[in-house]
Amino acid sequence: FKTRRSYITEESILQLTNFVTIAKAFPNAMFKIGGYTDNTGDEAKNVTLSKSRAAAVLARVKAMGAPVSSLTGSDGYGSQFPVGDNATAEGKAQNRRVSVNVKAK
């Protein structure tokens, strides 16, 4: 994601397509979408932004044909749980992401 944005980039569409394929292949699996931000700005706003990112991905994969019964929802976690170093531009970019949590196989 771009800084302070929740729209899905074209670069992400292939990953979402792959996720939809996996969700269709495993009809008993349950998935939850989590959204994250880097640590730029106010944390309360980051939580709101991360929720928007997760909701955008959830809506898109539903529109792409992911089984709705396999999607348990979405939530946002702000800048908690970084995967990159927020002291660098590259690390911040890594932290502006969503993840898929497999709740059941």
C-alpha positions in Angstrom: 0.0 0.0 0.0 1.0 3.6 -0.5 1.5 5.7 2.6 -1.9 6.8 4.1 -3.8 4.9 1.4 -6.1 1.9 1.4 -6.6 1.3 -2.3 -5.3 -2.0 -3.8 -2.4 -1.6 -6.2 -2.2 -3.4 -9.5 0.9 -5.2 -8.2 -1.3 -6.9 -5.6 -3.9 -8.3 -7.9 -1.8 -11.4 -8.7 -1.5 -12.2 -5.0 -5.2 -11.7 -4.5 -5.9 -14.0 -7.5 -3.7 -16.7 -6.0 -5.5 -16.3 -2.6 -8.9 -16.7 -4.3 -7.6 -19.9 -6.1 -6.4 -21.3 -2.7 -9.7 -20.4 -1.0 -11.7 -22.2 -3.7 -9.4 -25.3 -3.6 -9.9 -25.7 0.2 -13.6 -25.1 0.8 -13.4 -26.1 4.5 -10.6 -23.6 5.3 -11.4 -20.4 7.1 -9.5 -17.1 6.5 -9.3 -13.8 8.3 -7.7 -10.7 6.7 -5.5 -8.5 8.9 -4.4 -5.0 7.9 -1.2 -3.2 9.1 0.5 0.2 8.7 4.0 1.6 9.2 4.5 3.8 12.3 4.1 7.1 10.6 1.6 9.5 12.2 -1.0 9.0 14.9 -1.6 5.4 16.0 -5.4 5.8 16.3 -5.5 6.9 12.6 -3.1 4.0 11.7 -5.6 1.6 13.2 -8.4 3.1 11.2 -6.3 3.0 8.1 -5.3 -0.6 8.7 -9.0 -1.6 9.1 -9.7 0.1 5.8 -6.9 -1.8 4.1 -8.1 -5.1 5.4 -11.7 -4.3 4.5 -10.7 -3.3 0.9 -8.9 -6.6 0.5 -11.8 -8.6 1.9 -14.2 -6.8 -0.5 -11.9 -7.4 -3.5 -11.4 -11.1 -2.9 -15.2 -11.5 -2.4 -15.7 -9.7 -5.7 -13.1 -12.0 -7.3 -15.1 -15.1 -6.3 -13.6 -16.2 -3.0 -16.1 -18.3 -1.1 -17.8 -15.9 1.3 -18.3 -18.8 3.7 -14.5 -19.2 4.0 -14.0 -15.5 5.0 -14.4 -14.9 8.7 -13.9 -11.1 8.4 -11.1 -8.5 8.6 -9.5 -6.4 11.2 -6.8 -3.7 11.5 -3.8 -3.6 13.9 -2.2 -0.3 13.0 1.6 -0.4 13.4 1.6 -3.4 15.7 3.5 -6.4 14.6 6.0 -4.8 12.1 7.8 -7.2 9.7 10.2 -4.5 8.5 12.4 -1.8 10.2 10.3 1.4 10.5 13.5 3.3 10.5 14.0 2.8 6.8 11.8 3.5 3.8 12.0 -0.1 2.7 11.0 -1.4 6.1 8.0 1.0 6.2 6.9 -0.2 2.8 7.0 -3.8 4.1 4.8 -2.8 7.1 2.1 -1.3 4.9 0.5 -4.7 4.2 -2.3 -7.1 4.8 -2.0 -10.7 5.8 -4.2 -13.8 5.7 -4.6 -15.8 8.8 -5.8 -19.4 8.3 -8.3 -20.0 11.1 -9.2 -23.6 10.1 -7.9 -26.0 7.5 
